[in-house]
Structure formats: C-alpha cells, structure tokens
Amino acid sequence: MNHRDMLKWERLAMHYDENAVPLYLSYPVESFWKQQRFQEQHDQSLASSDISFLYFHFPYCKEICHYCMCYKEPLKDDSDLDLYLDYLIRDMDLRLTVLKRGNWRDGAHMHWGGGTPTLLNLHQLETIHRAITERLNISTDGSHEHSIEAFPDPQIVTQSKLELLKSLGFNVISFGIQDFDRRIQKVINREHGPEAVRELIGMAKHLGFRVHVDLCYGLPFQGINELEQTIEEVLPATPGRICIFPYAHAPMVFPRQNIIPRSSIPNSFIKVLMAERADRLLVDNGYTRLGLDHYLSADD
C-alpha cells in the first residue's frame, strides 16, 4: 500500500466513523423483518422453493463471550438443552406442515451454529440428529456438506464426540478462535491456547473432517501485530478455510459489549490496515480470497 492509498483509506474510515450508517450483519437488515412480513416471506419460501440448505441454531454456551453478536444463552445444566431440543423438534413438526414435500431436495447441506452446538452431550447429539434425519430425509453418506461450529475447548470437543459427529455424517467443523492473545481473550471472556487448538484441529483432520477456523479483527486491545501473530499461529495447522471478520461494537444492540472499554477498540482506519495485512499474509501463504472475509486453501 502506498502513502496516497493510505491517506485515502484514512479519510474514508473517518467519514464512515462519523456518520450513523446501518450495521449490516445480514441483508436485509433485521429491522426489515416485521413479524407479518417475515411470516409471509417465510411461508412463501418454504412452499415454493427447493430447500437445499438447512441451519439449526443451538444458543447455549458454557460462558458468554463479551464481544459476541450471536443469539446465545448461558447454560445452567443439561436440562436446559433437553428442553430446547424438545421445542426444536416440535418446531420442525410445525414447519413441516407448511413445507411441501415435493419441493424438498434430498441430501441438502446442513449447518449447526450457535451458541455452542458442541455443548450437546453424546445422547443429545444422537437424539436431535435422529429427529432431523427422520423428518427431512437428510443424507448421511458425506456427499453433502454437514458442518458444525465448535468452541476450541478439549473438555467440550472430545475425541468421542468428534467420532460420533463423523459417524452421524458431519464432515466440516469450524473452530471459533478469534485471537490467541491472552490480554484480548481476557477482555472478551475467552480462553484457549494455540497448542490445544492445533491438537484439536489435528484430531479432527485425522478423523476425516474438513476444518475451518474463524478469526476476528478490531477486537479490544488488538493491533496489527496481535492479529498477525494469531494468523501465524493458525497457519501451521493448515485449515481448509479461514474466515476473518470485523468486530462490530454495538452495545445498544448487544448490551454485554458495554463491559468492553470503548477506548480499547481500534478505530476504523486501524481495522482497514488489519484487514489489508491479514489479506496479504493469507494470500502469500497460498489462500484464495472468496468474497469479503473468507479465504480458501487450494484443497478446500
């Protein structure tokens, strides 16, 4: 990046920092979906379209991360998960009264997100997976992508759990790393070291999973050096895909973010420089950028 480009990026970053632009976490933005409009669009979509991708949300987490922008709840005990699974199955049955079987595409892609879906114990994993496959004719032969998000904690993601997930037809696991720096982790209420994460990635690969990792830039107390160090810690594990997304500080939407000191968050210009440095580092190491924030290895 030359000096002229850097000045241009700084002006753009300052401009959008000083204006009340929408926070685009998804499109259309959440405020677009009034209840009646959502229900009409939802029912119309299910009744008229081929369904080729399914998402299941498991909101519970062992602990809540302060930076998180997902729908989540702290887990008190396993009975919370049992109750949630019961309601999830009932919700599937209600939605299947709208879904026309003729439009269903066998072998759809499926993703389990959260929250922390790997918090489910072995029995719970089998129970909800059986309920899904019995109702939706989902293939478990590995011909379609069945993915699950995981917090990189060896006490949660055990070998027996990985083996069960593989036997159920899951073939992709995505580990949420964000950053390895201890000070940053302390502020956002996460804890995991690079050695343990690399062991988990190796174990998952050995069982035949394709492994993705999530990183985040713009976190409190994070600078270009911390981000670069995290990427360099991740690269030896050779994940098939790396997603690196910007942190959005919106405590009016996510009140837990009020715990994070506002002055510790890098400004927009620094975040632009972080994204540029991450892009250069990943591309130089053989990854290809897909869209804004995904990087694919040659064998992904």
VOBA-1610 file (N, C-alpha, C; in pm, whole numbers, padded with zeros to 5 digits, always signed):
BEGIN
Met+00085-00118+00000Met+00000+00000+00000Met+00089+00124+00000Asn+00064+00215-00095Asn+00145+00336-00097Asn+00084+00443-00006His+00159+00552+00012His+00117+00656+00106His-00014+00721+00062Arg-00031+00740-00067Arg-00153+00803-00117Arg-00276+00717-00086Asp-00264+00586-00108Asp-00375+00496-00076Asp-00407+00499+00073Met-00301+00504+00154Met-00322+00505+00298Met-00401+00629+00342Leu-00368+00744+00286Leu-00441+00867+00319Leu-00587+00859+00272Lys-00608+00800+00156Lys-00744+00784+00105Lys-00825+00693+00196Trp-00768+00583+00239Trp-00837+00491+00329Trp-00866+00558+00463Glu-00771+00639+00510Glu-00794+00708+00638Glu-00914+00802+00628Arg-00923+00877+00518Arg-01036+00970+00501Arg-01168+00895+00495Leu-01172+00784+00422Leu-01294+00704+00413Leu-01332+00647+00549Ala-01233+00597+00622Ala-01261+00538+00753Ala-01316+00643+00848Met-01258+00762+00848Met-01307+00869+00935Met-01447+00912+00896His-01474+00917+00765His-01606+00960+00718His-01714+00866+00769Tyr-01692+00734+00756Tyr-01795+00639+00796Tyr-01798+00619+00947Asp-01691+00652+01015Asp-01692+00651+01162Asp-01781+00761+01217Glu-01787+00874+01147Glu-01857+00991+01198Glu-02002+00998+01152Asn-02048+00903+01072Asn-02185+00904+01024Asn-02260+00782+01075Ala-02389+00800+01096Ala-02471+00692+01151Ala-02515+00599+01038Val-02425+00514+00994Val-02458+00419+00888Val-02511+00291+00950Pro-02596+00216+00877Pro-02654+00093+00935Pro-02546-00010+00967Leu-02576-00093+01065Leu-02489-00205+01099Leu-02537-00327+01022Tyr-02467-00363+00916Tyr-02510-00473+00831Tyr-02447-00604+00878Leu-02519-00676+00962Leu-02478-00810+01000Leu-02539-00912+00905Ser-02648-00873+00840Ser-02714-00958+00742Ser-02791-00868+00647Tyr-02834-00924+00535Tyr-02913-00848+00440Tyr-03034-00930+00399Pro-03155-00874+00402Pro-03189-00741+00453Pro-03160-00729+00603Val-03149-00605+00650Val-03121-00583+00792Val-03238-00631+00875Glu-03210-00661+01002Glu-03311-00722+01088Glu-03437-00638+01100Ser-03425-00506+01099Ser-03542-00419+01114Ser-03639-00432+00998Phe-03593-00487+00884Phe-03680-00508+00769Phe-03787-00612+00798Trp-03754-00707+00884Trp-03842-00822+00904Trp-03944-00796+01015Lys-04047-00720+00983Lys-04160-00711+01074Lys-04228-00848+01078Gln-04297-00877+01187Gln-04345-01012+01209Gln-04433-01063+01095Gln-04528-00981+01049Gln-04617-01026+00942Gln-04540-01049+00813Arg-04451-00955+00781Arg-04372-00968+00659Arg-04283-01092+00666Phe-04222-01114+00783Phe-04136-01231+00798Phe-04215-01359+00777Gln-04332-01369+00840Gln-04412-01491+00831Gln-04456-01516+00687Glu-04498-01409+00617Glu-04541-01426+00479Glu-04426-01473+00390Gln-04311-01408+00403Gln-04195-01446+00323Gln-04147-01586+00357His-04148-01617+00485His-04104-01749+00531His-04192-01858+00473Asp-04324-01842+00486Asp-04417-01945+00437Asp-04409-01957+00285Gln-04399-01843+00217Gln-04390-01845+00071Gln-04263-01916+00025Ser-04154-01890+00094Ser-04027-01952+00058Ser-04032-02103+00076Leu-04086-02147+00189Leu-04092-02290+00215Leu-04184-02361+00117Ala-04293-02294+00077Ala-04393-02360-00006Ala-04355-02361-00154Ser-04263-02274-00196Ser-04241-02259-00340Ser-04099-02289-00386Ser-04007-02309-00294Ser-03866-02322-00334Ser-03810-02460-00301Asp-03711-02498-00380Asp-03631-02614-00341Asp-03549-02576-00219Ile-03551-02658-00117Ile-03474-02632+00003Ile-03343-02709-00008Ser-03233-02637-00017Ser-03105-02705-00036Ser-03007-02676+00077Phe-03046-02591+00174Phe-02957-02561+00286Phe-03039-02544+00412Leu-02997-02610+00518Leu-03067-02604+00646Leu-02973-02553+00754Tyr-03026-02464+00838Tyr-02949-02413+00951Tyr-03025-02442+01080Phe-02955-02499+01177Phe-03012-02526+01309Phe-02931-02450+01413His-03003-02377+01499His-02937-02291+01597His-02946-02352+01736Phe-02832-02358+01803Phe-02823-02409+01940Phe-02762-02297+02025Pro-02842-02223+02100Pro-02798-02095+02156Pro-02712-02102+02281Tyr-02700-02220+02342Tyr-02636-02224+02474Tyr-02484-02228+02465Cys-02421-02158+02562Cys-02276-02154+02573Cys-02236-02181+02718Lys-02117-02239+02734Lys-02064-02262+02869Lys-02046-02130+02942Glu-01990-02031+02872Glu-01980-01894+02920Glu-02007-01801+02803Ile-02055-01681+02833Ile-02088-01587+02727Ile-01968-01498+02697Cys-01929-01492+02571Cys-01820-01404+02529Cys-01872-01261+02518His-01795-01166+02569His-01844-01029+02577His-01859-00963+02439Tyr-01782-01007+02342Tyr-01784-00944+02210Tyr-01895-00998+02120Cys-01956-01110+02157Cys-02036-01192+02066Cys-02161-01120+02016Met-02190-01139+01887Met-02306-01078+01823Met-02410-01182+01782Cys-02403-01300+01841Cys-02497-01407+01809Cys-02606-01417+01916Tyr-02711-01490+01884Tyr-02816-01517+01983Tyr-02768-01632+02071Lys-02751-01604+02201Lys-02691-01703+02290Lys-02747-01688+02430Glu-02732-01797+02508Glu-02774-01800+02648Glu-02671-01880+02727Pro-02645-01843+02852Pro-02555-01924+02935Pro-02623-02055+02975Leu-02548-02163+02968Leu-02602-02295+03004Leu-02592-02316+03154Lys-02707-02343+03217Lys-02707-02372+03361Lys-02682-02520+03386Asp-02757-02606+03319Asp-02733-02750+03326Asp-02792-02815+03202Asp-02770-02946+03187Asp-02811-03015+03066Asp-02962-03014+03044Ser-03038-02993+03151Ser-03184-02991+03135Ser-03228-02875+03045Asp-03151-02765+03044Asp-03182-02655+02952Asp-03175-02704+02807Leu-03070-02779+02777Leu-03054-02831+02642Leu-03162-02932+02609Asp-03197-03018+02703Asp-03303-03116+02679Asp-03434-03047+02643Leu-03467-02942+02719Leu-03590-02869+02693Leu-03584-02800+02557Tyr-03469-02741+02526Tyr-03455-02672+02397Tyr-03471-02771+02281Leu-03410-02888+02293Leu-03420-02987+02186Leu-03564-03031+02167Asp-03637-03045+02277Asp-03778-03083+02269Asp-03857-02979+02189Tyr-03833-02852+02218Tyr-03904-02746+02146Tyr-03856-02736+02001Leu-03729-02763+01977Leu-03678-02759+01840Leu-03745-02866+01755Ile-03762-02983+01810Ile-03830-03091+01737Ile-03976-03055+01711Arg-04043-02998+01810Arg-04181-02955+01791Arg-04191-02846+01685Asp-04093-02757+01683Asp-04092-02651+01583Asp-04074-02709+01442Met-03988-02808+01429Met-03972-02874+01299Met-04103-02933+01252Asp-04174-02999+01341Asp-04301-03061+01304Asp-04403-02957+01258Leu-04405-02842+01324Leu-04496-02735+01283Leu-04458-02681+01145Arg-04330-02662+01122Arg-04286-02607+00993Arg-04308-02705+00880Leu-04302-02832+00909Leu-04322-02932+00805Leu-04467-02938+00757Thr-04558-02879+00834Thr-04696-02869+00786Thr-04707-02765+00674Val-04611-02673+00667Val-04608-02571+00562Val-04524-02617+00444Leu-04415-02682+00473Leu-04323-02726+00368Leu-04387-02835+00283Lys-04388-02814+00152Lys-04442-02914+00061Lys-04333-03016+00030Arg-04363-03140+00055Arg-04262-03245+00039Arg-04209-03250-00104Gly-04293-03215-00202Gly-04249-03219-00341Gly-04136-03124-00372Asn-04122-03021-00291Asn-04015-02923-00314Asn-03891-02952-00233Trp-03895-03060-00157Trp-03780-03091-00073Trp-03671-03158-00156Arg-03550-03115-00138Arg-03437-03172-00210Arg-03358-03262-00116Asp-03363-03392-00140Asp-03289-03485-00055Asp-03140-03453-00059Gly-03074-03473+00054Gly-02931-03450+00058Gly-02891-03305+00069Ala-02973-03225+00135Ala-02940-03083+00149Ala-02817-03063+00236His-02750-02950+00215His-02643-02909+00304His-02704-02868+00438Met-02629-02887+00545Met-02681-02857+00678Met-02570-02798+00763His-02607-02696+00843His-02510-02634+00934His-02573-02619+01071Trp-02496-02654+01175Trp-02538-02633+01314Trp-02452-02520+01371Gly-02519-02412+01413Gly-02447-02299+01469Gly-02499-02262+01606Gly-02445-02154+01660Gly-02486-02116+01795Gly-02444-01975+01830Gly-02426-01959+01963Gly-02415-02060+02064Gly-02298-02157+02040Thr-02310-02268+02110Thr-02208-02372+02103Thr-02275-02508+02086Pro-02304-02550+01962Pro-02373-02677+01942Pro-02295-02798+01994Thr-02162-02786+02002Thr-02085-02900+02053Thr-02096-02915+02205Leu-02171-02825+02271Leu-02201-02846+02414Leu-02295-02963+02435Leu-02370-03001+02333Leu-02460-03115+02346Leu-02379-03240+02382Asn-02431-03319+02476Asn-02364-03444+02509Asn-02393-03548+02400Leu-02332-03665+02411Leu-02344-03764+02304Leu-02488-03806+02281His-02562-03828+02389His-02702-03869+02376His-02785-03759+02310Gln-02762-03635+02349Gln-02837-03523+02290Gln-02805-03506+02142Leu-02678-03523+02106Leu-02639-03515+01965Leu-02711-03620+01883Glu-02713-03742+01934Glu-02780-03851+01861Glu-02930-03826+01852Thr-02990-03777+01960Thr-03134-03756+01964Thr-03179-03652+01861Ile-03115-03535+01861Ile-03159-03430+01770Ile-03122-03464+01626His-03009-03528+01605His-02972-03566+01469His-03069-03669+01413Arg-03109-03765+01494Arg-03207-03865+01450Arg-03340-03798+01416Ala-03382-03703+01501Ala-03508-03634+01476Ala-03504-03557+01343Ile-03390-03497+01314Ile-03377-03421+01190Ile-03378-03513+01069Thr-03297-03618+01074Thr-03284-03705+00956Thr-03411-03785+00930Glu-03484-03821+01035Glu-03609-03894+01016Glu-03715-03807+00950Arg-03715-03679+00980Arg-03817-03590+00927Arg-03780-03531+00792Leu-03652-03516+00763Leu-03611-03438+00648Leu-03532-03516+00544Asn-03520-03646+00562Asn-03452-03730+00463Asn-03311-03680+00429Ile-03240-03635+00530Ile-03106-03583+00505Ile-03007-03698+00486Ser-02929-03689+00381Ser-02828-03790+00353Ser-02716-03783+00456Thr-02666-03897+00497Thr-02553-03902+00590Thr-02432-03972+00528Asp-02428-03977+00393Asp-02320-04051+00327Asp-02199-03964+00295Gly-02201-03836+00339Gly-02087-03748+00317Gly-02086-03679+00183Ser-02191-03697+00102Ser-02193-03636-00031Ser-02229-03488-00027His-02286-03441+00086His-02320-03300+00101His-02253-03247+00228Glu-02237-03116+00233Glu-02167-03056+00346Glu-02258-03050+00468His-02217-03117+00574His-02283-03109+00704His-02180-03055+00802Ser-02201-02932+00847Ser-02099-02863+00925Ser-02151-02825+01062Ile-02057-02806+01154Ile-02092-02770+01291Ile-01988-02674+01346Glu-02034-02575+01424Glu-01943-02481+01489Glu-01898-02537+01623Ala-01775-02504+01662Ala-01720-02560+01785Ala-01633-02457+01857Phe-01651-02448+01988Phe-01559-02371+02071Phe-01436-02458+02096Pro-01315-02408+02073Pro-01196-02495+02077Pro-01151-02528+02219Asp-01232-02601+02290Asp-01203-02643+02427Asp-01198-02795+02430Pro-01083-02856+02461Pro-01073-03003+02460Pro-01168-03071+02558Gln-01215-02999+02661Gln-01311-03059+02752Gln-01450-03066+02691Ile-01476-02983+02591Ile-01605-02985+02521Ile-01596-03069+02395Val-01492-03047+02316Val-01475-03120+02190Val-01380-03237+02217Thr-01436-03347+02260Thr-01358-03466+02292Thr-01346-03556+02169Gln-01254-03652+02176Gln-01239-03744+02064Gln-01366-03825+02043Ser-01429-03870+02152Ser-01552-03948+02137Ser-01663-03866+02072Lys-01667-03737+02103Lys-01770-03652+02042Lys-01741-03632+01894Leu-01614-03610+01859Leu-01578-03597+01718Leu-01608-03725+01642Glu-01579-03839+01702Glu-01607-03967+01636Glu-01756-03985+01612Leu-01837-03947+01711Leu-01982-03957+01694Leu-02030-03864+01583Leu-01983-03739+01584Leu-02024-03645+01480Leu-01988-03697+01342Lys-01871-03757+01329Lys-01830-03812+01198Lys-01922-03926+01158Ser-01958-04011+01253Ser-02046-04124+01222Ser-02186-04077+01184Leu-02226-03959+01233Leu-02357-03904+01200Leu-02359-03835+01064Gly-02244-03823+01001Gly-02239-03763+00868Gly-02182-03623+00862Phe-02140-03568+00975Phe-02076-03436+00971Phe-01937-03449+00908Asn-01906-03356+00820Asn-01777-03363+00752Asn-01698-03232+00758Val-01756-03128+00818Val-01688-02999+00835Val-01707-02952+00978Ile-01599-02907+01041Ile-01607-02848+01174Ile-01536-02714+01171Ser-01601-02614+01230Ser-01548-02478+01229Ser-01515-02435+01372Phe-01387-02409+01397Phe-01343-02368+01531Phe-01337-02216+01539Gly-01406-02160+01639Gly-01403-02016+01661Gly-01283-01977+01746Ile-01180-01924+01685Ile-01057-01888+01755Ile-01057-01740+01792Gln-01085-01655+01698Gln-01089-01508+01712Gln-00948-01450+01730Asp-00881-01477+01844Asp-00746-01427+01866Asp-00682-01507+01979Phe-00550-01528+01969Phe-00480-01606+02072Phe-00419-01519+02182Asp-00416-01389+02164Asp-00352-01302+02263Asp-00426-01311+02396Arg-00352-01335+02506Arg-00414-01358+02637Arg-00488-01235+02689Arg-00432-01117+02667Arg-00499-00997+02717Arg-00632-00975+02644Ile-00630-00995+02513Ile-00753-00980+02435Ile-00856-01084+02479Gln-00812-01208+02498Gln-00904-01313+02541Gln-00966-01280+02676Lys-00887-01224+02765Lys-00940-01191+02898Lys-01051-01087+02889Val-01032-00987+02804Val-01132-00881+02790Val-01260-00933+02727Ile-01249-01025+02632Ile-01369-01075+02564Ile-01422-01204+02626Asn-01358-01249+02735Asn-01404-01365+02813Asn-01394-01496+02735Arg-01276-01519+02679Arg-01245-01646+02613Arg-01110-01695+02665Glu-01088-01825+02651Glu-00958-01879+02691Glu-00930-02006+02613His-00828-02001+02529His-00780-02119+02457His-00643-02086+02398Gly-00551-02177+02413Gly-00416-02156+02364Gly-00394-02221+02229Pro-00293-02176+02155Pro-00268-02229+02021Pro-00233-02377+02018Glu-00162-02425+02121Glu-00123-02566+02121Glu-00245-02657+02129Ala-00337-02626+02221Ala-00458-02707+02236Ala-00544-02702+02110Val-00552-02585+02049Val-00633-02571+01928Val-00572-02651+01814Arg-00440-02646+01800Arg-00376-02723+01693Arg-00396-02873+01714Glu-00396-02918+01839Glu-00422-03059+01867Glu-00564-03097+01826Leu-00662-03010+01857Leu-00800-03037+01818Leu-00814-03041+01666Ile-00750-02948+01598Ile-00756-02946+01452Ile-00695-03074+01395Gly-00581-03115+01451Gly-00518-03239+01405Gly-00606-03360+01427Met-00671-03366+01544Met-00760-03478+01575Met-00878-03481+01477Ala-00936-03364+01450Ala-01049-03357+01358Ala-01008-03398+01217Lys-00892-03351+01174Lys-00844-03389+01040Lys-00819-03539+01030His-00762-03596+01136His-00732-03739+01137His-00860-03821+01120Leu-00971-03770+01173Leu-01099-03840+01163Leu-01169-03813+01030Gly-01112-03726+00948Gly-01167-03701+00816Gly-01248-03574+00801Phe-01248-03488+00903Phe-01319-03361+00892Phe-01240-03262+00806Arg-01312-03180+00732Arg-01253-03058+00677Arg-01265-02952+00786Val-01158-02880+00810Val-01153-02788+00924Val-01150-02643+00876His-01241-02563+00932His-01243-02419+00910His-01214-02351+01043Val-01159-02230+01037Val-01140-02152+01160Val-01192-02011+01139Asp-01242-01952+01247Asp-01290-01814+01246Asp-01194-01727+01325Leu-01155-01616+01265Leu-01073-01515+01332Leu-01148-01382+01329Cys-01108-01290+01416Cys-01176-01161+01425Cys-01072-01050+01437Tyr-01095-00940+01368Tyr-01006-00824+01384Tyr-01086-00703+01431Gly-01017-00612+01498Gly-01084-00496+01556Gly-01128-00521+01699Leu-01077-00627+01761Leu-01111-00659+01900Leu-01042-00562+01996Pro-01092-00552+02119Pro-01029-00461+02216Pro-00883-00496+02241Phe-00799-00394+02245Phe-00655-00406+02269Phe-00582-00482+02158Gln-00649-00506+02047Gln-00586-00578+01936Gln-00524-00478+01839Gly-00402-00508+01800Gly-00335-00429+01699Gly-00294-00517+01583Ile-00226-00460+01486Ile-00183-00536+01369Ile-00089-00649+01411Asn-00001-00624+01506Asn+00094-00727+01549Asn+00024-00846+01613Glu-00077-00820+01697Glu-00150-00930+01762Glu-00225-01014+01659Leu-00288-00947+01564Leu-00360-01020+01459Leu-00263-01103+01376Glu-00151-01044+01339Glu-00051-01116+01260Glu+00002-01238+01336Gln+00025-01223+01466Gln+00074-01334+01546Gln-00027-01448+01550Thr-00156-01415+01564Thr-00259-01518+01566Thr-00264-01592+01434Ile-00259-01520+01323Ile-00262-01585+01191Ile-00141-01677+01176Glu-00025-01632+01220Glu+00095-01716+01210Glu+00087-01839+01299Glu+00012-01830+01409Glu-00010-01947+01494Glu-00107-02044+01430Val-00200-01992+01349Val-00302-02076+01286Val-00248-02147+01162Leu-00166-02080+01085Leu-00122-02133+00955Leu-00059-02272+00961Pro+00025-02305+01063Pro+00082-02440+01065Pro-00022-02552+01076Ala-00142-02520+01125Ala-00248-02622+01135Ala-00316-02645+01001Thr-00287-02564+00901Thr-00339-02573+00764Thr-00490-02596+00756Pro-00570-02508+00815Pro-00715-02522+00799Pro-00754-02504+00654Gly-00860-02572+00612Gly-00904-02561+00474Gly-00962-02425+00441Arg-01021-02363+00542Arg-01084-02233+00518Arg-01064-02145+00642Ile-01036-02019+00619Ile-01022-01922+00728Ile-01118-01808+00703Cys-01205-01782+00799Cys-01294-01667+00793Cys-01242-01563+00890Ile-01221-01442+00842Ile-01170-01335+00928Ile-01263-01215+00914Phe-01337-01187+01020Phe-01443-01087+01012Phe-01417-00973+01111Pro-01474-00855+01084Pro-01450-00741+01172Pro-01542-00743+01294Tyr-01487-00704+01407Tyr-01568-00686+01527Tyr-01652-00560+01512Ala-01780-00570+01545Ala-01871-00455+01542Ala-01913-00423+01685His-01878-00304+01730His-01912-00264+01867His-02047-00194+01865Ala-02150-00263+01909Ala-02286-00208+01908Ala-02356-00243+02039Pro-02312-00183+02150Pro-02368-00219+02281Pro-02517-00188+02294Met-02570-00099+02208Met-02713-00073+02212Met-02793-00193+02162Val-02728-00277+02082Val-02792-00399+02032Val-02750-00520+02115Phe-02623-00522+02155Phe-02567-00633+02233Phe-02513-00577+02365Pro-02599-00564+02467Pro-02562-00492+02590Pro-02438-00546+02660Arg-02407-00674+02643Arg-02289-00729+02709Arg-02162-00660+02661Gln-02164-00603+02543Gln-02046-00532+02493Gln-02013-00408+02575Asn-02106-00363+02661Asn-02076-00250+02749Asn-01961-00281+02844Ile-01933-00410+02865Ile-01822-00450+02951Ile-01688-00411+02889Ile-01685-00401+02757Ile-01561-00372+02684Ile-01535-00222+02685Pro-01417-00178+02731Pro-01385-00034+02729Pro-01384+00020+02586Arg-01462+00122+02563Arg-01472+00177+02428Arg-01336+00221+02375Ser-01254+00279+02461Ser-01124+00331+02417Ser-01025+00222+02381Ser-01057+00096+02413Ser-00966-00015+02381Ser-00987-00068+02240Ile-01090-00020+02171Ile-01127-00073+02041Ile-01055+00003+01931Pro-00987-00066+01840Pro-00917+00003+01731Pro-01014+00085+01646Asn-00969+00200+01596Asn-01057+00280+01512Asn-01069+00217+01372Ser-01157+00274+01292Ser-01186+00215+01161Ser-01064+00209+01071Phe-00979+00309+01078Phe-00860+00311+00993Phe-00766+00197+01030Ile-00746+00175+01159Ile-00660+00064+01202Ile-00721-00069+01158Lys-00854-00080+01164Lys-00919-00204+01119Lys-00899-00226+00969Val-00900-00119+00892Val-00870-00131+00749Val-00729-00185+00729Leu-00634-00132+00805Leu-00495-00179+00794Leu-00484-00325+00838Met-00560-00363+00941Met-00560-00503+00985Met-00610-00595+00874Ala-00721-00556+00812Ala-00778-00638+00705Ala-00680-00651+00588Glu-00613-00541+00556Glu-00517-00542+00446Glu-00398-00632+00478Arg-00350-00626+00603Arg-00236-00709+00643Arg-00274-00856+00646Ala-00393-00887+00698Ala-00440-01026+00701Ala-00453-01081+00560Asp-00509-01001+00470Asp-00525-01044+00331Asp-00390-01078+00269Arg-00294-00991+00288Arg-00162-01013+00229Arg-00096-01138+00287Leu-00108-01155+00418Leu-00045-01269+00484Leu-00107-01401+00440Leu-00240-01405+00428Leu-00307-01528+00390Leu-00284-01561+00242Val-00292-01461+00157Val-00268-01484+00014Val-00125-01529-00010Asp-00030-01469+00060Asp+00111-01509+00046Asp+00134-01652+00092Asn+00045-01704+00176Asn+00058-01842+00223Asn-00034-01939+00150Gly-00078-01900+00030Gly-00148-01993-00057Gly-00299-01994-00048Tyr-00357-01903+00028Tyr-00502-01897+00038Tyr-00559-01803-00068Thr-00680-01835-00114Thr-00750-01753-00212Thr-00870-01687-00146Arg-00883-01557-00164Arg-00995-01488-00101Arg-01125-01516-00175Leu-01230-01542-00099Leu-01364-01562-00153Leu-01455-01462-00085Gly-01508-01368-00162Gly-01591-01264-00102Gly-01508-01169-00019Leu-01568-01117+00088Leu-01500-01017+00170Leu-01412-01077+00277Asp-01451-01191+00333Asp-01384-01234+00456Asp-01352-01382+00463His-01366-01456+00354His-01333-01599+00354His-01208-01624+00270Tyr-01124-01712+00319Tyr-01001-01749+00250Tyr-00994-01901+00240Leu-00975-01951+00119Leu-00977-02093+00093Leu-00838-02144+00059Ser-00804-02260+00114Ser-00680-02325+00074Ser-00702-02394-00060Ala-00594-02439-00121Ala-00604-02499-00254Ala-00686-02627-00253Asp-00692-02698-00139Asp-00763-02826-00134Asp-00899-02816-00066Asp-00949-02695-00042Asp-01080-02682+00021Asp-01189-02716-00080
//
